[in-house]
Amino acid sequence: MTIDPISTIAAYPLIYEEPHYRGARRCVTLARIETRSGVVGWGESISQIPEAALATAVIIDRGLAATLVGEDARDVTRLWSQMCRHAYWYGVEGIAGFAISALDMALWDLAGHLAGRPVTALIGDIGRRRVPAMGSVIFDMLDLDATLEEFRFMRDAGYPILKAGWGMTSEAMFGQDAARDDVYLRAVRDLIGPDLGLVVDVPGAQRLWDLKTAMRRLKDWEPHGLRWVEQPLHPAELENHRILRAHTTTPVGTGEDEWSPESYGHVLRAGAADVIQIDPGRCLGLTGALRVIREIESAGVNYSMHSWSSALNTAASLALLSVSDHGDTLDFKPHESPMQHDLVTDPWELVDGHLELRERPGLGVTVEPSQLERFRLS
């Protein structure tokens, strides 16, 4: 078989105004990989803030790119290991984790284009052709009517699972005020009815709760029938997560802050969660995520894709949900947004409450090059 070696790699740090966060500026960093014959693959990291996006681009352009140029792009798993070995001294978490995630995603996209097959066929899908979408928004803890309007919109749009979390300001976050939280949850459940799935995301990384508070709050919330509560405690408090699970009937979720198969392994061995959140734009790409999924299957729990950035991340997340019956759902922004609708020519659209996997080569979305300059972070 003729090899079409990688010839060029480029990073694109992007910044945009997120309509789901009232125009807050957020970042992603894209990676573009091209072969000698001109075949291209794209990947993404959810680098989130400007300095992280710029630093990720440096790691890609001045470090990892040199380890990939001249290589056979179809040998993705070997190249993933090669990147991880290269980054051993500064570690494969943090900024390097973002860089490896974007490049690995681009390698899978490129391998699919070279083979003329969708990524799902390359990573071993189980025949799942569509996935229930979880409409995901930010709570406005100072305006209940505005929050209810968001839930009404998602309900009417047909989302089978609805999620909200955090808050529009650090002074008014979900989880800070027990009485206010209960008012919101009662109003939301009354609005959406008893049958739709409801997920709430507590800013556990901000250490809002200790274990006793979390146990009390989840017990109080049992009448609301939550599908799960995401990150009720700081992600490092694995033993407290395990104790919390043992004292509540409400499932516990965590994982979006993890970086690698090794760190996810700590979560799973601790018995810290019923639902593991995975983000391929952070946890070393599809290759890293696939290793985590196999551990999740062995642990007998489920996973959900934390996909709240670009259409590339959505594509990768859908592919990863196609490989296991332990996959549940994925976050999806219910309103149009720049990284979902402007960055690509073929954005994902909700169909009967689901996102449908595509049979196109690669990840199944097409980056619009003109948008790279529009959103470029310099």
Secondary structure, 3 states (H helix, E strand, C coil): CCCCEEEEEEEEEEEEEEHHHCCEEEEEEEEEEEECCCCEEEEEEEEECHHHHHHHHHHHHHHHHHHHCCCECCCHHHHHHHHHHHCCCCCCCCHHHHHHHHHHHHHHHHHHHHHCCEHHHHHCCCCCCEEEEEEEEECCCCCHHHHHHHHHHHHHHCCCEEEEECCCECCECCCCCHHHHHHHHHHHHHHHCCCCEEEEECCHHHCCCCHHHHHHHHHHHHHHCCCEEECCCCCCCHHHHHHHHHCCCCCEEECCCCCCHHHHHHHHHCCCCCEEEECCCCCCHHHHHHHHHHHHHHHCCEEEECCCCCHHHHHHHHHHHCCCCCEEEEEECCCCCHHHHHCECCCCCCECCEEECCCCCECCCCECCHHHHHHECC
